[in-house]
Amino acid sequence: MFFKRLKTLSLQKNITLILEARAKDYQSAKVSSVGIIFDYDSYHDYTFFKDLMNGLGIKDNKIRFIAMLNNEKNRPNSWDSFFSLENFDWLGKTNNVEIDVFTEQKFDLLISYYKTNKDQLNFVTALSKADFKIGINNQDPRLHDLIIDVEPSKTEVFKFELIKYLTQLNRL
């Protein structure tokens, strides 16, 4: 119990440190690569995002997914990257290569498609080297450059709003 609380406090502290050090660069570059992070137990429709990104002209090899599982034993057999609570040590550091690869990759756009406020998801979002971050979780507005406040099940509303804002920001 003590280590779980220490892990939570360490993650929150690391999120704050990462967000304070982030230099926001709002260049109007066109989106050509996208990273998508989500809570697998709440939402995991990969085909919606692939179809959406392909419709925006982004190739499949420029789309990368990572999902958080509540229990590592429920890991589906697929090629996608996953992580769980066990992939963080008690100091709030990662010990998962998939997280490290995802966060080090430079994306033009990161979509954080989760509504639950979980420190592990927020940490990976904060750690990402993406130029522009869009999220649907408004619990911590420091994490995202743009927040589209919709429920994860309302994909058509999200699609409409995403296209609208990316067009207005001259990123499509």
C-alpha positions in Angstrom: 0.0 0.0 0.0 2.8 2.4 0.9 4.7 1.7 -2.4 1.5 2.2 -4.4 1.0 5.6 -2.9 4.7 6.5 -3.3 4.4 5.4 -7.0 1.4 7.7 -7.5 3.1 10.6 -5.9 6.2 10.0 -7.9 4.3 9.9 -11.2 2.5 13.1 -10.3 5.7 14.8 -9.5 7.3 13.6 -12.7 4.4 14.8 -14.8 4.7 18.3 -13.2 8.4 18.4 -13.9 8.0 17.3 -17.5 5.2 19.7 -18.2 7.2 22.6 -16.7 10.2 21.8 -18.9 8.1 21.5 -22.1 8.7 24.2 -24.7 5.6 24.6 -26.8 6.2 25.3 -30.4 3.1 26.2 -32.3 4.3 26.0 -35.9 1.5 25.4 -38.4 3.2 22.3 -39.9 0.9 19.8 -41.7 0.3 16.6 -39.8 2.1 13.7 -41.3 2.7 11.4 -38.3 0.3 10.6 -35.4 0.6 8.9 -32.1 -2.5 7.6 -30.3 -2.7 6.6 -26.7 -5.7 5.2 -25.0 -7.1 3.2 -22.1 -7.7 -0.3 -23.7 -10.3 -1.3 -21.1 -12.4 1.8 -21.8 -12.0 2.0 -25.6 -10.0 0.1 -28.2 -11.4 0.6 -31.7 -8.2 0.8 -33.7 -10.1 0.7 -37.0 -11.8 4.0 -36.3 -8.5 5.8 -35.8 -6.9 4.1 -38.8 -9.8 5.0 -41.0 -9.9 8.6 -39.7 -6.1 9.1 -40.2 -6.2 7.5 -43.6 -9.1 9.8 -44.5 -6.9 12.7 -43.5 -4.1 11.5 -45.8 -1.8 9.9 -43.2 -0.3 6.6 -44.1 -0.6 3.5 -41.9 3.2 3.4 -41.3 3.0 6.9 -39.8 0.4 6.0 -37.2 1.5 4.4 -33.9 -0.7 3.1 -31.1 0.0 2.5 -27.4 -2.6 1.4 -24.9 -2.8 0.9 -21.2 -4.1 -2.3 -19.7 -5.4 -2.5 -16.1 -4.1 -6.1 -15.9 -1.1 -7.4 -17.9 -2.7 -10.9 -17.9 -5.6 -9.6 -20.2 -3.1 -8.5 -22.9 -4.6 -9.3 -26.3 -2.5 -11.1 -28.9 -1.7 -8.3 -31.4 1.2 -6.3 -32.7 0.2 -3.1 -30.9 2.2 -1.7 -27.9 0.7 -2.0 -24.4 1.7 -1.1 -20.9 0.3 -1.5 -17.4 0.7 -0.3 -13.9 3.4 -2.9 -13.4 5.6 -1.1 -16.0 6.4 1.7 -13.6 8.7 1.5 -10.6 8.0 3.0 -7.2 9.9 6.2 -8.2 7.5 6.7 -11.2 10.0 5.7 -13.9 9.2 3.4 -16.7 10.7 0.0 -17.2 8.9 -0.8 -20.5 10.7 -0.5 -23.8 7.4 0.0 -25.7 6.7 3.2 -23.6 10.3 4.4 -24.2 10.0 3.9 -28.0 6.6 5.6 -28.2 7.5 8.6 -26.1 10.9 9.2 -27.9 9.3 9.2 -31.3 8.6 12.7 -32.7 5.0 12.9 -33.8 3.3 15.9 -35.5 0.2 15.1 -33.5 -0.6 13.0 -30.4 -4.1 12.0 -29.6 -4.8 11.1 -26.0 -8.1 9.3 -26.3 -9.0 8.5 -22.7 -11.4 10.1 -20.3 -10.2 8.5 -17.1 -7.7 10.4 -15.1 -4.9 7.8 -14.6 -1.5 8.9 -13.7 0.2 6.3 -16.0 -1.7 7.6 -19.1 -1.0 11.2 -18.1 2.7 10.4 -17.6 3.0 8.8 -21.1 1.2 11.8 -22.6 3.4 14.3 -20.9 6.5 12.3 -21.8 5.7 12.2 -25.5 7.8 14.3 -27.8 4.8 15.2 -30.0 4.6 18.7 -31.4 0.9 19.1 -30.8 -1.2 17.2 -28.3 -5.0 16.7 -28.4 -6.9 15.1 -25.6 -10.4 14.4 -24.5 -9.6 14.4 -20.7 -9.9 17.9 -19.2 -8.7 16.9 -15.7 -5.2 18.5 -16.3 -5.3 21.1 -19.0 -1.5 21.4 -18.9 -1.2 18.0 -20.7 -2.8 19.0 -24.0 -2.6 21.9 -26.4 -6.2 21.3 -27.4 -9.0 19.6 -25.5 -12.0 18.2 -27.2 -14.4 17.3 -24.4 -16.4 14.3 -25.6 -17.1 10.8 -24.3 -14.9 8.1 -25.9 -18.0 6.4 -27.4 -18.9 9.5 -29.4 -16.4 8.9 -32.1 -18.3 10.8 -34.8 -18.4 14.0 -32.7 -14.7 13.6 -32.0 -14.0 13.1 -35.7 -16.0 16.2 -36.7 -14.3 18.4 -34.0 -10.8 17.1 -34.8 -11.1 17.9 -38.5 -12.7 21.3 -37.7 -9.9 22.4 -35.4 -7.0 20.9 -37.4 -8.4 22.8 -40.5 -8.7 26.0 -38.6 -5.1 25.6 -37.2 -3.9 25.0 -40.8 -2.5 21.5 -39.9 -4.4 19.6 -42.6 
